[in-house]
Amino acid sequence: MEFLRLLEKIRNPVFDFIFSLLTKLGEETVFMAVAIIIFWCFSKKDGYYILSVGFIGTILNQLLKLCFRIPRPWVKDPNFTIVESARAEATGYSFPSGHTQSSVGTFGSLAYLFKQKWLRITAIVICVLVPFSRMYLGVHTPLDVIVSICVAVALIFLVKPIFDKGESNPKIMYIFFGSMLALSLAFLFFVLFFPFPADIDPHNYESGLKNACTLLGATTGFMIAYPIERKFIKFEVEAKWYVQLIKIAVGLGLVIAIKILLKPLLLLFLPPMVERAIRYAVIVLFAALVWPLTFKHLRKLENLKK
């Protein structure tokens, strides 16, 4: 807590604003957007890789939260203050940091994958600033962010060889996605049936259940999309820069629309957790199969440009 109190003393409106913006780079929407952009425009294998690092990291993060159940810094010390704008997103337990896990997993993967110096430096800077922002805002301790960094870095290096080998041997990918599906089911059963204490934080329990259903749906989408895209669609990621911008802008807009609009529609017929699993499966299937069907038509714009 000593380090957090030191940061508390140097807070000011300018830093509060800057770090409140930086911390948003650790949100789920960012890692999904980055992975989808890589998948559409640079490398399908690397897109799957970043998504897998993000989703597995989320499950491990939620598992640790529910197992250790460590309260937030201001709960430990009622005299400690936080930046109030961060409170709404800082629900549930403190250890480990989900924003740190997501940001380091995502941008650390980019730094590992790409050789461009400017991109690596930018990605590494983000990997430093987002964890720092969580401490500056007062919502996480150094232990929270250090453990999350270690888990994210471990996943970056452990998952990459699987995708490298799977590029020439699709059976490896089927086994990997099947293992992810088993992991999500195991975590779902853990959340539903483990005898947690009566005073467990309801926000964290609900978050764990939501993330279990998210991974279940997304992994189901992976297992369906991977063989279909590989055998039938086989879209090309290369295109002129203006075509890539169209792919990203329109495609992400449609993904966000599906994410937002499909929820109330499915909730009319399904329980919330089932709705969430189906919604994320649909998002993955749209991003991996449906939107890529337009790419060969979008590339015709290159001929018009000439």
Secondary structure, 3 states (H helix, E strand, C coil): CHHHHHHHHHCCHHHHHHHHHHHHHHCHHHHHHHHHHHHHHCCHHHHHHHHHHHHHHHHHHHHHHHHHCCCCHHHHCCCCCCCHHHCCCCCCCCCCCHHHHHHHHHHHHHHHHCCCHHHHHHHHHHHHHHHHHHHHCCCCCHHHHHHHHHHHHHHHHHHHHHHHHHCCCHHHHHHHHHHHHHHHHHHHHHHHHCCCCCCCCHHHHHHHHHHHHHHHHHHHHHHHHHHHHHHHHCCCCCCCHHHHHHHHHHHHHHHHHHHHHHHHHHHCCCCHHHHHHHHHHHHHHHHHHHHHHHHHHHCHHHHHHC
